[in-house]
Amino acid sequence: MIGEKKVLAVVPARGGSKGIRLKNLRTIGGHSLVARAGMNAAGVPAIDRAVVSTDHEEIAAAAEAAGLAAPFRRPEALSGDRIADWDVLNHALLAMEALDGVTYDIVLMLQPTSPGRTRAHVEATLGRLVDEDFDAVWTVSETDSKGHPLKQLMVEDDHSMDYYDAEGSKIIARQQLSPVYHRNGIAYAMTRDCLVEQKTIKGKRTGAHVVKEIVPNIDTELDIEWAEFLFQRNGDPLDS
């Protein structure tokens, strides 16, 4: 609990990844991605219940071995690659409230594809949600200036090119760019009201916890190599 509020952590880990087959079972630094998320959750005392939302038995078994509960299976209708986070989290929340006979005040999503997560990241996200009375708090990272929206271009089928945003034509040096941020998947915390009543993971009042460290996000084989390099250089985040 945090501030007398019960916290349900949900690790979404479907089996149908297209970029890397069974991505959530891939190992980095000696632990699978789903196991790392479970170990993260186990290290945060504020989390009352931590579960995996999966449609895959092998992932469920790996999650349970790492301390996550797997008391339900995600239905096929929620297992495609275009299913929104809200659908998965709302299903998990209602399923666990029915199974546990309790009402959870906060839902915390820990995506296994973000293995750079530390206990401090999670606790800071939960702390901001409660202390500052937000509907939701997401962890974000500052986007490198090369990926700034005003530096992006569109290329049509005939290879004609234009700015993604017309304001991009005014950019001469990166010093003209205001910082922008992207979701890094480390932690999303939201109130029950945000999820169930507002029906969103980004409520009317949403805050950001900015992660300063360079953190990997796993979509490709190269991302796995990058994560291994970061862990060897900086140490395993699980030890932080």
Secondary structure in CASP SS format (residue, H / E / C, confidence):
PFRMAT SS
TARGET T0000
AUTHOR 0000-0000-0000
METHOD secondary structure of the structure
MODEL  1
M C 1.00
I E 1.00
G C 1.00
E C 1.00
K E 1.00
K C 1.00
V E 1.00
L E 1.00
A E 1.00
V E 1.00
V E 1.00
P E 1.00
A C 1.00
R C 1.00
G C 1.00
G C 1.00
S C 1.00
K C 1.00
G C 1.00
I C 1.00
R C 1.00
L C 1.00
K H 1.00
N H 1.00
L H 1.00
R C 1.00
T E 1.00
I E 1.00
G C 1.00
G C 1.00
H E 1.00
S E 1.00
L H 1.00
V H 1.00
A H 1.00
R H 1.00
A H 1.00
G H 1.00
M H 1.00
N H 1.00
A H 1.00
A H 1.00
G C 1.00
V C 1.00
P C 1.00
A C 1.00
I C 1.00
D C 1.00
R E 1.00
A E 1.00
V E 1.00
V E 1.00
S E 1.00
T C 1.00
D C 1.00
H C 1.00
E H 1.00
E H 1.00
I H 1.00
A H 1.00
A H 1.00
A H 1.00
A H 1.00
E H 1.00
A H 1.00
A C 1.00
G C 1.00
L C 1.00
A E 1.00
A C 1.00
P C 1.00
F C 1.00
R C 1.00
R C 1.00
P C 1.00
E H 1.00
A H 1.00
L H 1.00
S C 1.00
G C 1.00
D C 1.00
R C 1.00
I C 1.00
A C 1.00
D H 1.00
W H 1.00
D H 1.00
V H 1.00
L H 1.00
N H 1.00
H H 1.00
A H 1.00
L H 1.00
L H 1.00
A H 1.00
M H 1.00
E H 1.00
A H 1.00
L H 1.00
D H 1.00
G C 1.00
V C 1.00
T C 1.00
Y C 1.00
D C 1.00
I E 1.00
V E 1.00
L E 1.00
M E 1.00
L C 1.00
Q C 1.00
P C 1.00
T C 1.00
S C 1.00
P C 1.00
G C 1.00
R C 1.00
T C 1.00
R H 1.00
A H 1.00
H H 1.00
V H 1.00
E H 1.00
A H 1.00
T H 1.00
L H 1.00
G H 1.00
R H 1.00
L H 1.00
V H 1.00
D H 1.00
E C 1.00
D C 1.00
F C 1.00
D C 1.00
A E 1.00
V E 1.00
W E 1.00
T E 1.00
V E 1.00
S E 1.00
E E 1.00
T C 1.00
D C 1.00
S H 1.00
K H 1.00
G H 1.00
H C 1.00
P H 1.00
L H 1.00
K H 1.00
Q C 1.00
L E 1.00
M E 1.00
V E 1.00
E C 1.00
D C 1.00
D C 1.00
H C 1.00
S C 1.00
M E 1.00
D E 1.00
Y E 1.00
Y C 1.00
D C 1.00
A H 1.00
E H 1.00
G H 1.00
S H 1.00
K H 1.00
I C 1.00
I C 1.00
A C 1.00
R H 1.00
Q H 1.00
Q H 1.00
L C 1.00
S C 1.00
P C 1.00
V C 1.00
Y E 1.00
H E 1.00
R E 1.00
N E 1.00
G E 1.00
I E 1.00
A E 1.00
Y E 1.00
A E 1.00
M E 1.00
T E 1.00
R H 1.00
D H 1.00
C H 1.00
L H 1.00
V H 1.00
E H 1.00
Q C 1.00
K C 1.00
T C 1.00
I C 1.00
K C 1.00
G C 1.00
K C 1.00
R C 1.00
T E 1.00
G E 1.00
A E 1.00
H E 1.00
V E 1.00
V C 1.00
K C 1.00
E C 1.00
I C 1.00
V C 1.00
P C 1.00
N C 1.00
I C 1.00
D C 1.00
T C 1.00
E H 1.00
L H 1.00
D H 1.00
I H 1.00
E H 1.00
W H 1.00
A H 1.00
E H 1.00
F H 1.00
L H 1.00
F H 1.00
Q H 1.00
R H 1.00
N H 1.00
G C 1.00
D C 1.00
P H 1.00
L H 1.00
D H 1.00
S C 1.00
END
